[in-house]
Amino acid sequence: MLEMFQRLAHGGGGFWLFVHFVLAVWAVYSIFQNQTSGGLSKVLWACLVFFFPLGGLILWFFFGPKAQK
């Protein structure tokens, strides 16, 4: 994640890095706002998104807890 900030700061990241960063922040925010999962589950999902950015986002999008309607 720090490397991503450094690339953005030096202009080498580009548009797609910015889009990925916004999606990752949105995912972590959504994970912790979700009322259907417990604390450990939230931490595990957030770690997955943080340590495996692209794969974690994809897994969370398809398999993460969904909001109750």
PDB file with SEQRES, HELIX, SHEET and CRYST1 records, atoms N, CA, C and O in Angstrom:
SEQRES   1 A   69  MET LEU GLU MET PHE GLN ARG LEU ALA HIS GLY GLY GLY          
SEQRES   2 A   69  GLY PHE TRP LEU PHE VAL HIS PHE VAL LEU ALA VAL TRP          
SEQRES   3 A   69  ALA VAL TYR SER ILE PHE GLN ASN GLN THR SER GLY GLY          
SEQRES   4 A   69  LEU SER LYS VAL LEU TRP ALA CYS LEU VAL PHE PHE PHE          
SEQRES   5 A   69  PRO LEU GLY GLY LEU ILE LEU TRP PHE PHE PHE GLY PRO          
SEQRES   6 A   69  LYS ALA GLN LYS                                              
HELIX    1 AA1 LEU A    2  HIS A   10  1                                   9    
HELIX    2 AA2 GLY A   14  GLN A   33  1                                  20    
HELIX    3 AA3 GLY A   39  PHE A   51  1                                  13    
HELIX    4 AA4 PRO A   53  PHE A   63  1                                  11    
CRYST1    1.000    1.000    1.000  90.00  90.00  90.00 P 1           1          
ATOM      1  N   MET A   1       0.825  -1.180   0.000  1.00  0.00           N  
ATOM      2  CA  MET A   1       0.000   0.000   0.000  1.00  0.00           C  
ATOM      3  C   MET A   1       0.873   1.250   0.000  1.00  0.00           C  
ATOM      4  O   MET A   1       0.563   2.225  -0.685  1.00  0.00           O  
ATOM      5  N   LEU A   2       1.959   1.227   0.761  1.00  0.00           N  
ATOM      6  CA  LEU A   2       2.863   2.372   0.813  1.00  0.00           C  
ATOM      7  C   LEU A   2       3.476   2.619  -0.556  1.00  0.00           C  
ATOM      8  O   LEU A   2       3.640   3.764  -0.976  1.00  0.00           O  
ATOM      9  N   GLU A   3       3.811   1.542  -1.244  1.00  0.00           N  
ATOM     10  CA  GLU A   3       4.375   1.683  -2.577  1.00  0.00           C  
ATOM     11  C   GLU A   3       3.389   2.374  -3.515  1.00  0.00           C  
ATOM     12  O   GLU A   3       3.789   3.161  -4.373  1.00  0.00           O  
ATOM     13  N   MET A   4       2.112   2.083  -3.351  1.00  0.00           N  
ATOM     14  CA  MET A   4       1.086   2.703  -4.174  1.00  0.00           C  
ATOM     15  C   MET A   4       1.061   4.207  -3.938  1.00  0.00           C  
ATOM     16  O   MET A   4       0.955   4.982  -4.890  1.00  0.00           O  
ATOM     17  N   PHE A   5       1.158   4.629  -2.676  1.00  0.00           N  
ATOM     18  CA  PHE A   5       1.180   6.050  -2.362  1.00  0.00           C  
ATOM     19  C   PHE A   5       2.417   6.723  -2.964  1.00  0.00           C  
ATOM     20  O   PHE A   5       2.335   7.842  -3.470  1.00  0.00           O  
ATOM     21  N   GLN A   6       3.551   6.042  -2.907  1.00  0.00           N  
ATOM     22  CA  GLN A   6       4.766   6.613  -3.449  1.00  0.00           C  
ATOM     23  C   GLN A   6       4.669   6.788  -4.957  1.00  0.00           C  
ATOM     24  O   GLN A   6       5.120   7.800  -5.493  1.00  0.00           O  
ATOM     25  N   ARG A   7       4.090   5.822  -5.641  1.00  0.00           N  
ATOM     26  CA  ARG A   7       3.912   5.950  -7.085  1.00  0.00           C  
ATOM     27  C   ARG A   7       2.979   7.106  -7.419  1.00  0.00           C  
ATOM     28  O   ARG A   7       3.243   7.872  -8.346  1.00  0.00           O  
ATOM     29  N   LEU A   8       1.887   7.236  -6.667  1.00  0.00           N  
ATOM     30  CA  LEU A   8       0.969   8.349  -6.900  1.00  0.00           C  
ATOM     31  C   LEU A   8       1.656   9.688  -6.663  1.00  0.00           C  
ATOM     32  O   LEU A   8       1.448  10.640  -7.414  1.00  0.00           O  
ATOM     33  N   ALA A   9       2.476   9.757  -5.616  1.00  0.00           N  
ATOM     34  CA  ALA A   9       3.155  10.995  -5.282  1.00  0.00           C  
ATOM     35  C   ALA A   9       4.158  11.397  -6.352  1.00  0.00           C  
ATOM     36  O   ALA A   9       4.369  12.588  -6.581  1.00  0.00           O  
ATOM     37  N   HIS A  10       4.775  10.432  -7.006  1.00  0.00           N  
ATOM     38  CA  HIS A  10       5.791  10.724  -8.006  1.00  0.00           C  
ATOM     39  C   HIS A  10       5.237  10.701  -9.425  1.00  0.00           C  
ATOM     40  O   HIS A  10       6.001  10.844 -10.379  1.00  0.00           O  
ATOM     41  N   GLY A  11       3.962  10.530  -9.586  1.00  0.00           N  
ATOM     42  CA  GLY A  11       3.344  10.602 -10.899  1.00  0.00           C  
ATOM     43  C   GLY A  11       3.502   9.362 -11.762  1.00  0.00           C  
ATOM     44  O   GLY A  11       3.095   9.384 -12.923  1.00  0.00           O  
ATOM     45  N   GLY A  12       4.072   8.289 -11.248  1.00  0.00           N  
ATOM     46  CA  GLY A  12       4.297   7.098 -12.060  1.00  0.00           C  
ATOM     47  C   GLY A  12       3.168   6.098 -12.001  1.00  0.00           C  
ATOM     48  O   GLY A  12       3.197   5.097 -12.716  1.00  0.00           O  
ATOM     49  N   GLY A  13       2.175   6.340 -11.169  1.00  0.00           N  
ATOM     50  CA  GLY A  13       1.113   5.367 -10.973  1.00  0.00           C  
ATOM     51  C   GLY A  13       0.087   5.366 -12.070  1.00  0.00           C  
ATOM     52  O   GLY A  13      -0.351   4.305 -12.517  1.00  0.00           O  
ATOM     53  N   GLY A  14      -0.293   6.509 -12.499  1.00  0.00           N  
ATOM     54  CA  GLY A  14      -1.259   6.609 -13.565  1.00  0.00           C  
ATOM     55  C   GLY A  14      -2.697   6.462 -13.103  1.00  0.00           C  
ATOM     56  O   GLY A  14      -2.998   6.313 -11.919  1.00  0.00           O  
ATOM     57  N   PHE A  15      -3.544   6.510 -14.074  1.00  0.00           N  
ATOM     58  CA  PHE A  15      -4.979   6.488 -13.840  1.00  0.00           C  
ATOM     59  C   PHE A  15      -5.442   5.193 -13.195  1.00  0.00           C  
ATOM     60  O   PHE A  15      -6.245   5.229 -12.262  1.00  0.00           O  
ATOM     61  N   TRP A  16      -4.953   4.040 -13.670  1.00  0.00           N  
ATOM     62  CA  TRP A  16      -5.433   2.756 -13.171  1.00  0.00           C  
ATOM     63  C   TRP A  16      -5.007   2.498 -11.743  1.00  0.00           C  
ATOM     64  O   TRP A  16      -5.731   1.844 -10.993  1.00  0.00           O  
ATOM     65  N   LEU A  17      -3.856   2.995 -11.352  1.00  0.00           N  
ATOM     66  CA  LEU A  17      -3.434   2.867  -9.964  1.00  0.00           C  
ATOM     67  C   LEU A  17      -4.357   3.673  -9.058  1.00  0.00           C  
ATOM     68  O   LEU A  17      -4.716   3.227  -7.968  1.00  0.00           O  
ATOM     69  N   PHE A  18      -4.736   4.859  -9.516  1.00  0.00           N  
ATOM     70  CA  PHE A  18      -5.667   5.683  -8.753  1.00  0.00           C  
ATOM     71  C   PHE A  18      -7.021   4.992  -8.623  1.00  0.00           C  
ATOM     72  O   PHE A  18      -7.607   4.970  -7.540  1.00  0.00           O  
ATOM     73  N   VAL A  19      -7.515   4.432  -9.713  1.00  0.00           N  
ATOM     74  CA  VAL A  19      -8.796   3.710  -9.688  1.00  0.00           C  
ATOM     75  C   VAL A  19      -8.714   2.533  -8.720  1.00  0.00           C  
ATOM     76  O   VAL A  19      -9.641   2.296  -7.945  1.00  0.00           O  
ATOM     77  N   HIS A  20      -7.619   1.805  -8.765  1.00  0.00           N  
ATOM     78  CA  HIS A  20      -7.450   0.665  -7.866  1.00  0.00           C  
ATOM     79  C   HIS A  20      -7.426   1.125  -6.415  1.00  0.00           C  
ATOM     80  O   HIS A  20      -8.038   0.488  -5.558  1.00  0.00           O  
ATOM     81  N   PHE A  21      -6.738   2.208  -6.131  1.00  0.00           N  
ATOM     82  CA  PHE A  21      -6.665   2.742  -4.772  1.00  0.00           C  
ATOM     83  C   PHE A  21      -8.051   3.124  -4.263  1.00  0.00           C  
ATOM     84  O   PHE A  21      -8.409   2.801  -3.130  1.00  0.00           O  
ATOM     85  N   VAL A  22      -8.826   3.805  -5.090  1.00  0.00           N  
ATOM     86  CA  VAL A  22     -10.186   4.211  -4.698  1.00  0.00           C  
ATOM     87  C   VAL A  22     -11.048   2.977  -4.423  1.00  0.00           C  
ATOM     88  O   VAL A  22     -11.799   2.954  -3.448  1.00  0.00           O  
ATOM     89  N   LEU A  23     -10.946   1.959  -5.270  1.00  0.00           N  
ATOM     90  CA  LEU A  23     -11.719   0.734  -5.050  1.00  0.00           C  
ATOM     91  C   LEU A  23     -11.301   0.029  -3.770  1.00  0.00           C  
ATOM     92  O   LEU A  23     -12.152  -0.488  -3.047  1.00  0.00           O  
ATOM     93  N   ALA A  24     -10.000  -0.002  -3.477  1.00  0.00           N  
ATOM     94  CA  ALA A  24      -9.525  -0.649  -2.261  1.00  0.00           C  
ATOM     95  C   ALA A  24     -10.019   0.084  -1.016  1.00  0.00           C  
ATOM     96  O   ALA A  24     -10.448  -0.548  -0.050  1.00  0.00           O  
ATOM     97  N   VAL A  25      -9.962   1.400  -1.037  1.00  0.00           N  
ATOM     98  CA  VAL A  25     -10.461   2.183   0.105  1.00  0.00           C  
ATOM     99  C   VAL A  25     -11.954   1.959   0.275  1.00  0.00           C  
ATOM    100  O   VAL A  25     -12.432   1.789   1.397  1.00  0.00           O  
ATOM    101  N   TRP A  26     -12.694   1.956  -0.827  1.00  0.00           N  
ATOM    102  CA  TRP A  26     -14.133   1.719  -0.770  1.00  0.00           C  
ATOM    103  C   TRP A  26     -14.430   0.332  -0.206  1.00  0.00           C  
ATOM    104  O   TRP A  26     -15.354   0.166   0.590  1.00  0.00           O  
ATOM    105  N   ALA A  27     -13.647  -0.661  -0.618  1.00  0.00           N  
ATOM    106  CA  ALA A  27     -13.864  -2.029  -0.137  1.00  0.00           C  
ATOM    107  C   ALA A  27     -13.627  -2.125   1.366  1.00  0.00           C  
ATOM    108  O   ALA A  27     -14.434  -2.716   2.084  1.00  0.00           O  
ATOM    109  N   VAL A  28     -12.526  -1.552   1.847  1.00  0.00           N  
ATOM    110  CA  VAL A  28     -12.231  -1.613   3.286  1.00  0.00           C  
ATOM    111  C   VAL A  28     -13.295  -0.857   4.071  1.00  0.00           C  
ATOM    112  O   VAL A  28     -13.720  -1.316   5.131  1.00  0.00           O  
ATOM    113  N   TYR A  29     -13.728   0.288   3.572  1.00  0.00           N  
ATOM    114  CA  TYR A  29     -14.807   1.036   4.233  1.00  0.00           C  
ATOM    115  C   TYR A  29     -16.083   0.191   4.283  1.00  0.00           C  
ATOM    116  O   TYR A  29     -16.738   0.106   5.322  1.00  0.00           O  
ATOM    117  N   SER A  30     -16.425  -0.422   3.171  1.00  0.00           N  
ATOM    118  CA  SER A  30     -17.639  -1.248   3.114  1.00  0.00           C  
ATOM    119  C   SER A  30     -17.538  -2.460   4.034  1.00  0.00           C  
ATOM    120  O   SER A  30     -18.525  -2.865   4.648  1.00  0.00           O  
ATOM    121  N   ILE A  31     -16.352  -3.031   4.126  1.00  0.00           N  
ATOM    122  CA  ILE A  31     -16.149  -4.187   5.005  1.00  0.00           C  
ATOM    123  C   ILE A  31     -16.471  -3.810   6.443  1.00  0.00           C  
ATOM    124  O   ILE A  31     -17.182  -4.541   7.133  1.00  0.00           O  
ATOM    125  N   PHE A  32     -15.954  -2.674   6.901  1.00  0.00           N  
ATOM    126  CA  PHE A  32     -16.152  -2.300   8.298  1.00  0.00           C  
ATOM    127  C   PHE A  32     -17.524  -1.692   8.572  1.00  0.00           C  
ATOM    128  O   PHE A  32     -17.933  -1.609   9.731  1.00  0.00           O  
ATOM    129  N   GLN A  33     -18.239  -1.270   7.546  1.00  0.00           N  
ATOM    130  CA  GLN A  33     -19.596  -0.760   7.717  1.00  0.00           C  
ATOM    131  C   GLN A  33     -20.640  -1.878   7.692  1.00  0.00           C  
ATOM    132  O   GLN A  33     -21.781  -1.675   8.107  1.00  0.00           O  
ATOM    133  N   ASN A  34     -20.254  -3.039   7.213  1.00  0.00           N  
ATOM    134  CA  ASN A  34     -21.178  -4.162   7.082  1.00  0.00           C  
ATOM    135  C   ASN A  34     -21.605  -4.666   8.462  1.00  0.00           C  
ATOM    136  O   ASN A  34     -20.764  -4.942   9.317  1.00  0.00           O  
ATOM    137  N   GLN A  35     -22.898  -4.781   8.667  1.00  0.00           N  
ATOM    138  CA  GLN A  35     -23.443  -5.218   9.951  1.00  0.00           C  
ATOM    139  C   GLN A  35     -23.693  -6.729  10.007  1.00  0.00           C  
ATOM    140  O   GLN A  35     -24.052  -7.254  11.061  1.00  0.00           O  
ATOM    141  N   THR A  36     -23.505  -7.430   8.884  1.00  0.00           N  
ATOM    142  CA  THR A  36     -23.822  -8.857   8.855  1.00  0.00           C  
ATOM    143  C   THR A  36     -22.658  -9.747   9.243  1.00  0.00           C  
ATOM    144  O   THR A  36     -22.847 -10.945   9.457  1.00  0.00           O  
ATOM    145  N   SER A  37     -21.455  -9.190   9.341  1.00  0.00           N  
ATOM    146  CA  SER A  37     -20.304 -10.030   9.685  1.00  0.00           C  
ATOM    147  C   SER A  37     -19.680  -9.582  10.999  1.00  0.00           C  
ATOM    148  O   SER A  37     -19.833  -8.437  11.424  1.00  0.00           O  
ATOM    149  N   GLY A  38     -18.973 -10.512  11.630  1.00  0.00           N  
ATOM    150  CA  GLY A  38     -18.348 -10.244  12.918  1.00  0.00           C  
ATOM    151  C   GLY A  38     -17.001  -9.559  12.781  1.00  0.00           C  
ATOM    152  O   GLY A  38     -16.522  -9.319  11.673  1.00  0.00           O  
ATOM    153  N   GLY A  39     -16.395  -9.248  13.913  1.00  0.00           N  
ATOM    154  CA  GLY A  39     -15.140  -8.525  13.940  1.00  0.00           C  
ATOM    155  C   GLY A  39     -13.988  -9.258  13.289  1.00  0.00           C  
ATOM    156  O   GLY A  39     -13.228  -8.659  12.529  1.00  0.00           O  
ATOM    157  N   LEU A  40     -13.842 -10.556  13.572  1.00  0.00           N  
ATOM    158  CA  LEU A  40     -12.741 -11.317  12.987  1.00  0.00           C  
ATOM    159  C   LEU A  40     -12.896 -11.417  11.475  1.00  0.00           C  
ATOM    160  O   LEU A  40     -11.916 -11.307  10.739  1.00  0.00           O  
ATOM    161  N   SER A  41     -14.099 -11.620  11.023  1.00  0.00           N  
ATOM    162  CA  SER A  41     -14.361 -11.698   9.595  1.00  0.00           C  
ATOM    163  C   SER A  41     -13.988 -10.388   8.900  1.00  0.00           C  
ATOM    164  O   SER A  41     -13.403 -10.399   7.817  1.00  0.00           O  
ATOM    165  N   LYS A  42     -14.327  -9.269   9.523  1.00  0.00           N  
ATOM    166  CA  LYS A  42     -13.997  -7.965   8.946  1.00  0.00           C  
ATOM    167  C   LYS A  42     -12.492  -7.776   8.853  1.00  0.00           C  
ATOM    168  O   LYS A  42     -11.986  -7.290   7.841  1.00  0.00           O  
ATOM    169  N   VAL A  43     -11.785  -8.152   9.890  1.00  0.00           N  
ATOM    170  CA  VAL A  43     -10.326  -8.006   9.896  1.00  0.00           C  
ATOM    171  C   VAL A  43      -9.697  -8.896   8.823  1.00  0.00           C  
ATOM    172  O   VAL A  43      -8.781  -8.465   8.121  1.00  0.00           O  
ATOM    173  N   LEU A  44     -10.176 -10.121   8.694  1.00  0.00           N  
ATOM    174  CA  LEU A  44      -9.626 -11.029   7.688  1.00  0.00           C  
ATOM    175  C   LEU A  44      -9.869 -10.516   6.269  1.00  0.00           C  
ATOM    176  O   LEU A  44      -8.971 -10.571   5.429  1.00  0.00           O  
ATOM    177  N   TRP A  45     -11.068 -10.021   5.999  1.00  0.00           N  
ATOM    178  CA  TRP A  45     -11.359  -9.475   4.673  1.00  0.00           C  
ATOM    179  C   TRP A  45     -10.508  -8.240   4.400  1.00  0.00           C  
ATOM    180  O   TRP A  45      -9.986  -8.080   3.296  1.00  0.00           O  
ATOM    181  N   ALA A  46     -10.365  -7.366   5.391  1.00  0.00           N  
ATOM    182  CA  ALA A  46      -9.557  -6.164   5.206  1.00  0.00           C  
ATOM    183  C   ALA A  46      -8.091  -6.522   4.943  1.00  0.00           C  
ATOM    184  O   ALA A  46      -7.443  -5.895   4.106  1.00  0.00           O  
ATOM    185  N   CYS A  47      -7.568  -7.525   5.652  1.00  0.00           N  
ATOM    186  CA  CYS A  47      -6.193  -7.977   5.426  1.00  0.00           C  
ATOM    187  C   CYS A  47      -6.040  -8.561   4.025  1.00  0.00           C  
ATOM    188  O   CYS A  47      -5.032  -8.325   3.359  1.00  0.00           O  
ATOM    189  N   LEU A  48      -7.023  -9.312   3.584  1.00  0.00           N  
ATOM    190  CA  LEU A  48      -6.972  -9.888   2.247  1.00  0.00           C  
ATOM    191  C   LEU A  48      -6.918  -8.788   1.190  1.00  0.00           C  
ATOM    192  O   LEU A  48      -6.126  -8.863   0.251  1.00  0.00           O  
ATOM    193  N   VAL A  49      -7.761  -7.770   1.344  1.00  0.00           N  
ATOM    194  CA  VAL A  49      -7.773  -6.658   0.382  1.00  0.00           C  
ATOM    195  C   VAL A  49      -6.464  -5.868   0.464  1.00  0.00           C  
ATOM    196  O   VAL A  49      -5.954  -5.409  -0.558  1.00  0.00           O  
ATOM    197  N   PHE A  50      -5.924  -5.709   1.665  1.00  0.00           N  
ATOM    198  CA  PHE A  50      -4.705  -4.926   1.844  1.00  0.00           C  
ATOM    199  C   PHE A  50      -3.469  -5.647   1.314  1.00  0.00           C  
ATOM    200  O   PHE A  50      -2.656  -5.041   0.615  1.00  0.00           O  
ATOM    201  N   PHE A  51      -3.315  -6.934   1.637  1.00  0.00           N  
ATOM    202  CA  PHE A  51      -2.104  -7.656   1.262  1.00  0.00           C  
ATOM    203  C   PHE A  51      -2.141  -8.252  -0.145  1.00  0.00           C  
ATOM    204  O   PHE A  51      -1.092  -8.499  -0.740  1.00  0.00           O  
ATOM    205  N   PHE A  52      -3.332  -8.482  -0.675  1.00  0.00           N  
ATOM    206  CA  PHE A  52      -3.486  -8.992  -2.041  1.00  0.00           C  
ATOM    207  C   PHE A  52      -4.459  -8.071  -2.765  1.00  0.00           C  
ATOM    208  O   PHE A  52      -5.617  -8.435  -2.971  1.00  0.00           O  
ATOM    209  N   PRO A  53      -4.008  -6.893  -3.150  1.00  0.00           N  
ATOM    210  CA  PRO A  53      -4.926  -5.848  -3.607  1.00  0.00           C  
ATOM    211  C   PRO A  53      -5.883  -6.266  -4.720  1.00  0.00           C  
ATOM    212  O   PRO A  53      -7.096  -6.173  -4.536  1.00  0.00           O  
ATOM    213  N   LEU A  54      -5.396  -6.709  -5.834  1.00  0.00           N  
ATOM    214  CA  LEU A  54      -6.302  -7.026  -6.935  1.00  0.00           C  
ATOM    215  C   LEU A  54      -7.102  -8.293  -6.658  1.00  0.00           C  
ATOM    216  O   LEU A  54      -8.324  -8.307  -6.808  1.00  0.00           O  
ATOM    217  N   GLY A  55      -6.413  -9.352  -6.257  1.00  0.00           N  
ATOM    218  CA  GLY A  55      -7.099 -10.609  -5.957  1.00  0.00           C  
ATOM    219  C   GLY A  55      -8.044 -10.476  -4.787  1.00  0.00           C  
ATOM    220  O   GLY A  55      -9.137 -11.043  -4.805  1.00  0.00           O  
ATOM    221  N   GLY A  56      -7.638  -9.731  -3.761  1.00  0.00           N  
ATOM    222  CA  GLY A  56      -8.497  -9.512  -2.596  1.00  0.00           C  
ATOM    223  C   GLY A  56      -9.765  -8.764  -2.951  1.00  0.00           C  
ATOM    224  O   GLY A  56     -10.845  -9.088  -2.457  1.00  0.00           O  
ATOM    225  N   LEU A  57      -9.632  -7.754  -3.817  1.00  0.00           N  
ATOM    226  CA  LEU A  57     -10.818  -7.007  -4.252  1.00  0.00           C  
ATOM    227  C   LEU A  57     -11.787  -7.897  -5.009  1.00  0.00           C  
ATOM    228  O   LEU A  57     -12.997  -7.853  -4.790  1.00  0.00           O  
ATOM    229  N   ILE A  58     -11.236  -8.702  -5.901  1.00  0.00           N  
ATOM    230  CA  ILE A  58     -12.091  -9.584  -6.700  1.00  0.00           C  
ATOM    231  C   ILE A  58     -12.790 -10.609  -5.811  1.00  0.00           C  
ATOM    232  O   ILE A  58     -13.995 -10.827  -5.939  1.00  0.00           O  
ATOM    233  N   LEU A  59     -12.032 -11.240  -4.908  1.00  0.00           N  
ATOM    234  CA  LEU A  59     -12.634 -12.221  -3.996  1.00  0.00           C  
ATOM    235  C   LEU A  59     -13.691 -11.585  -3.109  1.00  0.00           C  
ATOM    236  O   LEU A  59     -14.769 -12.150  -2.922  1.00  0.00           O  
ATOM    237  N   TRP A  60     -13.388 -10.413  -2.563  1.00  0.00           N  
ATOM    238  CA  TRP A  60     -14.347  -9.730  -1.691  1.00  0.00           C  
ATOM    239  C   TRP A  60     -15.620  -9.383  -2.457  1.00  0.00           C  
ATOM    240  O   TRP A  60     -16.725  -9.536  -1.936  1.00  0.00           O  
ATOM    241  N   PHE A  61     -15.461  -8.915  -3.698  1.00  0.00           N  
ATOM    242  CA  PHE A  61     -16.627  -8.525  -4.483  1.00  0.00           C  
ATOM    243  C   PHE A  61     -17.567  -9.711  -4.717  1.00  0.00           C  
ATOM    244  O   PHE A  61     -18.786  -9.568  -4.625  1.00  0.00           O  
ATOM    245  N   PHE A  62     -16.998 -10.880  -5.018  1.00  0.00           N  
ATOM    246  CA  PHE A  62     -17.832 -12.037  -5.329  1.00  0.00           C  
ATOM    247  C   PHE A  62     -18.231 -12.866  -4.107  1.00  0.00           C  
ATOM    248  O   PHE A  62     -19.330 -13.419  -4.071  1.00  0.00           O  
ATOM    249  N   PHE A  63     -17.360 -12.957  -3.118  1.00  0.00           N  
ATOM    250  CA  PHE A  63     -17.603 -13.870  -1.998  1.00  0.00           C  
ATOM    251  C   PHE A  63     -17.758 -13.191  -0.643  1.00  0.00           C  
ATOM    252  O   PHE A  63     -18.065 -13.856   0.347  1.00  0.00           O  
ATOM    253  N   GLY A  64     -17.552 -11.894  -0.584  1.00  0.00           N  
ATOM    254  CA  GLY A  64     -17.650 -11.185   0.683  1.00  0.00           C  
ATOM    255  C   GLY A  64     -19.089 -11.125   1.187  1.00  0.00           C  
ATOM    256  O   GLY A  64     -20.024 -11.399   0.436  1.00  0.00           O  
ATOM    257  N   PRO A  65     -19.265 -10.766   2.457  1.00  0.00           N  
ATOM    258  CA  PRO A  65     -20.617 -10.688   3.011  1.00  0.00           C  
ATOM    259  C   PRO A  65     -21.434  -9.611   2.300  1.00  0.00           C  
ATOM    260  O   PRO A  65     -20.937  -8.526   1.999  1.00  0.00           O  
ATOM    261  N   LYS A  66     -22.666  -9.931   2.047  1.00  0.00           N  
ATOM    262  CA  LYS A  66     -23.574  -9.004   1.383  1.00  0.00           C  
ATOM    263  C   LYS A  66     -24.483  -8.338   2.424  1.00  0.00           C  
ATOM    264  O   LYS A  66     -24.828  -8.937   3.443  1.00  0.00           O  
ATOM    265  N   ALA A  67     -24.849  -7.122   2.152  1.00  0.00           N  
ATOM    266  CA  ALA A  67     -25.746  -6.392   3.049  1.00  0.00           C  
ATOM    267  C   ALA A  67     -27.138  -7.010   3.011  1.00  0.00           C  
ATOM    268  O   ALA A  67     -27.601  -7.457   1.961  1.00  0.00           O  
ATOM    269  N   GLN A  68     -27.796  -7.033   4.157  1.00  0.00           N  
ATOM    270  CA  GLN A  68     -29.169  -7.557   4.213  1.00  0.00           C  
ATOM    271  C   GLN A  68     -30.109  -6.522   3.627  1.00  0.00           C  
ATOM    272  O   GLN A  68     -29.914  -5.318   3.791  1.00  0.00           O  
ATOM    273  N   LYS A  69     -31.132  -7.010   2.941  1.00  0.00           N  
ATOM    274  CA  LYS A  69     -32.113  -6.094   2.325  1.00  0.00           C  
ATOM    275  C   LYS A  69     -33.348  -6.015   3.166  1.00  0.00           C  
ATOM    276  O   LYS A  69     -34.286  -5.298   2.817  1.00  0.00           O  
TER     277      LYS A  69                                                      
END                                                                             
